[in-house]
Amino acid sequence: MTLASLAAFAGLCLILSLTPGPDTFLVLRIALNRPSAGIAAAAGSAAAAIVWAALVGVGLAAILEQSAEVFRWLKIAGGLYLLYLGISSFLKTRKAAKDGLAGGNEGGALRHSNLAGLGAGALSTLLNPKVGLFYLAVVPQFIPQGGDTMGTAMILGAVEAVIGFAYLAVVALIAYKAMAWLRRPKVSTGVERVSSGIIAALGAGVIASGASS
């Protein structure tokens, strides 16, 4: 692989990262009151992206292209997870507001541990078939004929993971800094509920798309 090809792939990954998706909204919501948890979610997403790259490297991700039924059910599973994530977060935020959690001045905004953030980020990316399709459609184009398929796929996966992690980490820090001066109870709770609703809506859309395909 040439440096020009690697640069082209990195540029493509940057464009993909800058396009808002479920991972962006997930990191935004988690980072509202704990930036380290948001960064952990970004790390989980990056790790899961490398897993997808590995699947392409060993040929397992080809199942998504060859079997429309497998892709359909994986798509629905990802949508169900997003729907659950959004609804459960909304309900927990309401309960936290009623119980006066988060120290009384956090407005009921839900706090996440770093481990929970890491797991949520990883699951969100692992259950997102669009990530698998990206690797399946794009990564093979950058693998030299007769080259080390697994090694090249992992290098490309690492490039995408680093770029994606850097972008999501910036999103997490910006979200926390923004909330630092907008940390009024109604604003904090409202933003969290809106972001939870967006995640749930994305999940519902994915389920509908998968069910109709």
C-alpha positions in Angstrom: 0.0 0.0 0.0 1.3 3.5 -0.9 1.2 6.5 1.3 -1.2 8.1 -1.2 -3.6 5.3 -0.8 -3.3 5.5 3.0 -3.9 9.2 2.9 -7.0 8.7 0.6 -8.4 6.2 3.0 -7.7 8.5 6.0 -9.6 11.3 4.3 -12.5 9.0 3.6 -12.6 8.0 7.3 -12.5 11.6 8.3 -15.5 12.4 6.2 -17.3 9.4 7.6 -16.5 10.5 11.2 -17.8 14.0 10.6 -21.1 12.7 9.5 -23.3 12.6 12.6 -24.5 9.1 13.5 -25.6 7.0 16.5 -22.1 7.0 18.0 -21.9 10.8 17.9 -25.2 11.2 19.7 -24.3 8.4 22.2 -21.0 10.0 23.1 -22.7 13.5 23.3 -25.2 12.2 25.8 -22.8 10.2 27.9 -20.3 13.1 28.1 -22.7 15.7 29.4 -21.7 15.2 33.0 -18.6 12.9 32.8 -16.2 13.7 29.9 -14.1 10.7 30.8 -17.1 8.4 30.3 -17.7 10.0 26.9 -14.1 9.5 25.9 -14.4 5.9 27.1 -17.4 5.5 24.9 -15.3 6.8 22.0 -12.6 4.3 22.8 -15.2 1.5 22.9 -16.4 2.6 19.5 -12.9 2.6 18.1 -12.2 -0.9 19.5 -15.4 -2.2 17.9 -14.3 -0.7 14.6 -11.1 -2.7 14.7 -13.2 -5.8 15.4 -15.2 -5.1 12.2 -11.9 -4.7 10.3 -10.7 -8.1 11.6 -14.0 -9.7 10.4 -13.3 -8.3 6.9 -9.7 -9.6 7.1 -10.8 -13.2 7.8 -13.7 -13.0 5.4 -16.5 -13.3 7.9 -18.0 -9.9 7.1 -18.7 -11.2 3.6 -21.8 -12.9 5.1 -23.4 -9.4 5.3 -23.1 -9.0 1.5 -24.0 -12.6 0.6 -27.0 -13.0 2.9 -29.6 -10.3 2.9 -31.4 -12.1 5.7 -28.4 -12.0 8.0 -27.9 -8.3 7.2 -31.6 -7.7 7.9 -31.6 -9.3 11.3 -28.3 -7.7 12.3 -29.8 -4.3 11.3 -32.9 -4.9 13.3 -30.7 -6.0 16.3 -28.7 -2.8 16.1 -32.0 -0.8 15.9 -33.4 -2.6 18.9 -30.3 -1.8 21.0 -30.4 1.9 20.1 -34.1 2.0 20.8 -33.5 0.4 24.2 -30.6 2.7 24.9 -32.6 5.8 24.2 -35.8 4.8 26.1 -33.9 3.4 29.1 -31.8 6.5 29.4 -34.9 8.8 29.2 -36.6 6.8 31.9 -33.5 6.8 34.1 -33.1 10.5 33.7 -36.7 11.1 34.8 -36.2 8.8 37.9 -33.0 10.7 38.7 -34.8 14.0 38.5 -37.5 12.8 40.8 -35.2 11.2 43.4 -32.9 14.2 43.4 -29.8 12.3 42.4 -26.6 13.9 41.0 -26.0 16.0 44.0 -29.0 18.2 43.7 -27.5 20.7 41.3 -27.0 18.5 38.3 -30.7 18.7 37.3 -31.2 14.9 37.2 -28.7 14.4 34.4 -27.6 10.8 34.3 -24.0 10.0 35.1 -22.2 7.1 33.6 -19.2 5.2 34.7 -16.2 4.9 32.4 -16.8 1.1 32.1 -20.4 1.7 31.2 -19.4 4.3 28.6 -16.9 1.9 27.1 -19.4 -0.9 26.8 -22.1 1.3 25.3 -19.7 2.7 22.7 -18.5 -0.8 21.7 -22.0 -2.3 21.5 -23.3 0.7 19.5 -20.6 0.2 16.8 -20.7 -3.6 16.9 -24.4 -3.6 16.3 -24.3 -1.0 13.5 -24.3 -2.9 10.2 -23.3 0.3 8.3 -19.9 0.1 9.9 -19.5 -3.5 8.7 -20.7 -2.5 5.2 -18.2 0.3 5.1 -15.3 -2.0 5.8 -16.8 -4.6 3.4 -17.2 -2.2 0.6 -14.2 0.1 1.0 -11.3 -1.7 2.8 -10.9 -4.4 0.1 -10.3 -1.6 -2.5 -7.1 -0.6 -0.6 -5.7 -4.1 -0.2 -3.0 -4.8 -2.7 -3.5 -7.8 -4.9 -1.6 -10.7 -3.5 -0.8 -8.8 -0.3 -1.4 -9.7 3.3 -5.1 -9.3 3.5 -5.4 -9.6 7.3 -2.5 -7.3 8.0 -3.6 -4.6 5.6 -7.2 -4.8 6.9 -6.0 -4.3 10.4 -3.8 -1.4 9.5 -6.7 0.3 7.7 -9.0 -0.5 10.7 -6.5 1.1 13.1 -6.4 4.2 10.9 -10.2 4.5 11.0 -10.3 3.8 14.7 -7.8 6.5 15.5 -9.6 9.1 13.4 -13.0 8.1 14.8 -11.7 8.1 18.4 -10.1 11.5 18.0 -13.3 13.1 16.6 -15.6 11.5 19.2 -13.2 12.5 22.0 -13.4 16.1 20.8 -17.2 15.8 20.8 -17.1 14.5 24.4 -15.0 17.4 25.6 -17.0 20.0 23.8 -20.2 18.6 25.1 -18.9 18.8 28.7 -17.5 22.3 28.3 -20.7 23.5 26.8 -22.7 22.0 29.7 -20.4 23.6 32.2 -22.0 27.0 31.6 -25.4 25.7 30.7 -25.7 23.4 33.8 -29.1 24.7 34.8 -31.5 21.8 35.9 -34.0 22.3 33.1 -31.4 22.7 30.4 -29.2 19.8 31.5 -32.2 17.4 31.8 -33.8 18.7 28.5 -30.6 18.2 26.5 -30.2 14.7 27.9 -33.8 13.8 27.1 -33.6 15.2 23.6 -30.4 13.2 22.8 -32.0 10.1 24.3 -35.0 10.7 22.0 -32.7 11.0 19.0 -31.0 7.7 19.7 -34.4 6.0 20.2 -35.6 7.5 16.9 -32.5 6.3 15.1 -33.1 2.9 16.5 -36.8 2.9 15.4 -35.7 4.0 11.9 -33.2 1.2 11.6 -35.8 -1.4 12.8 -38.3 -0.1 10.2 -35.7 -0.1 7.4 -34.6 -3.6 8.3 -38.2 -4.9 8.6 -39.1 -3.5 5.2 -36.0 -4.8 3.4 
